[in-house]
Amino acid sequence: MALEAPGDQGDQRGDRLHQFSFERWNLLRIALEDHQISSKREGEAILRAQAQQVEIQKRNAGMVVIPEPLKSTLGFRVPFVNCTLLESELLGELAEGHPFACGWYQRADGRFVYHLRSRNGFDCSEVAKLYGGGGHVGAAGFTLDKLLPIWKPEHDQGAG
């Protein structure tokens, strides 16, 4: 009996050269377990490296006050950071305890991309829609031709 395994026809034809036996199944099981253990170790190492990068990037975050467009009242006080990598993980952590967090970067074509993430049910897509973007409750974004001039770092509020 041939061993049926996923793969191309060459793999399946090669399996037919081997006689079916419990010993063969056991060898395959051991090989798969070894592969799973190796993959798990690699995945854990990647997650540790990502967590370290997020912690480093969190140190570069500041707070901004984002007025709601067309309103004179104070809008949202949220963390913001310039980020091009791991934005979902970074902004998710920064959003804890705030309505949402904002990350941004400038593309090669000069346009500015903004990512918003919330972790407490705040609908950040509503903020993104105000700037022509979209998304859903937990993740949203928009792109503009320039930096938003109304987004001021909190420490600049008293200056000028």
C-alpha positions as CSV (number, residue, x, y, z in Angstrom):
1,M,0.0,0.0,0.0
2,A,1.4,3.4,-0.9
3,L,1.7,6.1,1.7
4,E,-0.5,9.1,0.7
5,A,1.1,12.4,1.6
6,P,0.7,15.9,0.4
7,G,3.2,17.0,-2.2
8,D,3.8,16.8,-5.8
9,Q,3.4,13.6,-7.9
10,G,7.1,12.8,-7.6
11,D,6.8,12.7,-3.8
12,Q,3.8,10.4,-4.0
13,R,5.5,8.2,-6.6
14,G,8.6,7.9,-4.4
15,D,6.5,6.8,-1.5
16,R,5.2,3.9,-3.5
17,L,8.8,2.5,-3.6
18,H,8.6,2.0,0.2
19,Q,6.5,-0.8,1.7
20,F,3.8,0.4,4.1
21,S,4.7,-0.4,7.7
22,F,4.2,1.0,11.2
23,E,7.9,1.5,11.4
24,R,7.8,3.8,8.3
25,W,4.8,5.7,9.8
26,N,6.7,6.1,13.0
27,L,9.8,7.5,11.2
28,L,7.6,10.0,9.4
29,R,5.9,11.0,12.7
30,I,9.3,11.6,14.3
31,A,10.5,13.6,11.4
32,L,7.3,15.8,11.5
33,E,7.7,16.3,15.3
34,D,11.3,17.3,14.9
35,H,10.2,19.8,12.1
36,Q,7.5,21.2,14.4
37,I,9.9,21.6,17.3
38,S,12.4,23.3,15.0
39,S,9.7,25.6,13.6
40,K,8.4,26.4,17.0
41,R,11.9,27.4,18.2
42,E,12.4,29.6,15.1
43,G,9.0,31.2,15.6
44,E,9.7,31.9,19.3
45,A,13.0,33.5,18.3
46,I,11.3,35.7,15.8
47,L,8.7,36.8,18.3
48,R,11.4,37.7,20.9
49,A,13.2,39.8,18.2
50,Q,10.0,41.5,17.3
51,A,9.2,42.3,20.9
52,Q,12.6,43.8,21.4
53,Q,12.1,46.0,18.3
54,V,8.7,47.1,19.6
55,E,10.2,48.1,23.0
56,I,13.0,50.1,21.2
57,Q,10.4,51.9,19.0
58,K,8.1,52.6,22.0
59,R,10.9,54.8,23.4
60,N,10.5,57.0,20.3
61,A,6.8,57.6,20.8
62,G,5.3,60.9,21.9
63,M,1.9,62.2,22.6
64,V,-0.2,64.4,20.3
65,V,-3.4,66.2,20.7
66,I,-5.5,65.6,17.5
67,P,-8.4,68.0,17.2
68,E,-11.4,66.7,15.4
69,P,-11.5,68.4,12.0
70,L,-13.9,71.3,11.7
71,K,-14.4,71.5,15.5
72,S,-12.8,74.0,17.9
73,T,-12.9,71.6,20.8
74,L,-10.0,69.4,21.9
75,G,-10.0,66.1,20.2
76,F,-7.9,63.1,21.1
77,R,-4.8,62.8,23.2
78,V,-3.0,59.8,21.8
79,P,0.5,58.2,21.4
80,F,2.1,58.7,18.0
81,V,5.3,57.4,16.5
82,N,7.1,57.4,13.1
83,C,7.2,53.7,12.2
84,T,7.6,51.6,9.1
85,L,7.9,48.1,10.6
86,L,5.8,46.1,13.0
87,E,3.2,49.0,13.1
88,S,0.4,46.7,14.2
89,E,2.3,45.3,17.1
90,L,3.8,48.6,18.1
91,L,0.6,50.7,17.8
92,G,-1.4,47.9,19.6
93,E,0.9,48.2,22.6
94,L,0.9,52.0,22.5
95,A,-2.9,52.1,22.3
96,E,-3.3,50.5,25.7
97,G,-4.9,53.1,28.0
98,H,-5.7,55.5,25.2
99,P,-8.5,55.8,22.6
100,F,-6.0,54.8,19.9
101,A,-2.4,55.1,18.8
102,C,-1.1,56.6,15.5
103,G,1.9,55.7,13.5
104,W,3.0,57.4,10.4
105,Y,5.7,57.4,7.7
106,Q,6.6,59.2,4.5
107,R,6.6,57.1,1.3
108,A,9.2,57.5,-1.4
109,D,6.6,59.4,-3.5
110,G,6.4,62.0,-0.7
111,R,2.9,61.0,0.6
112,F,2.3,60.4,4.3
113,V,0.7,57.2,5.5
114,Y,-1.0,57.1,8.8
115,H,-1.9,53.9,10.7
116,L,-4.4,53.9,13.6
117,R,-4.9,51.1,16.1
118,S,-7.2,50.8,19.1
119,R,-7.4,48.0,21.7
120,N,-10.4,49.1,23.8
121,G,-13.2,49.2,21.3
122,F,-12.7,52.8,20.2
123,D,-13.7,53.0,16.5
124,C,-10.5,54.4,15.0
125,S,-12.0,54.0,11.5
126,E,-14.2,57.0,12.3
127,V,-11.1,59.1,12.7
128,A,-9.6,57.7,9.5
129,K,-12.8,58.5,7.6
130,L,-12.4,62.2,8.6
131,Y,-9.2,62.2,6.6
132,G,-10.5,60.2,3.6
133,G,-9.4,56.8,4.8
134,G,-11.1,53.8,6.3
135,G,-10.7,50.6,8.1
136,H,-12.5,48.9,11.0
137,V,-12.9,49.4,14.8
138,G,-9.4,48.1,15.7
139,A,-7.3,49.2,12.7
140,A,-7.6,52.0,10.2
141,G,-5.5,54.3,8.1
142,F,-5.3,57.0,5.6
143,T,-2.8,58.6,3.2
144,L,-2.2,62.4,2.7
145,D,0.0,64.5,0.5
146,K,1.4,66.3,3.6
147,L,1.9,66.0,7.3
148,L,-1.3,67.0,9.1
149,P,-0.5,70.5,10.4
150,I,-3.2,70.2,13.1
151,W,-1.4,67.3,14.8
152,K,0.8,69.0,17.3
153,P,3.2,67.3,19.7
154,E,1.8,68.0,23.2
155,H,5.0,69.7,24.4
156,D,4.6,72.3,21.7
157,Q,1.1,73.3,22.8
158,G,2.3,76.1,25.0
159,A,4.9,77.4,22.6
160,G,4.2,80.2,20.2
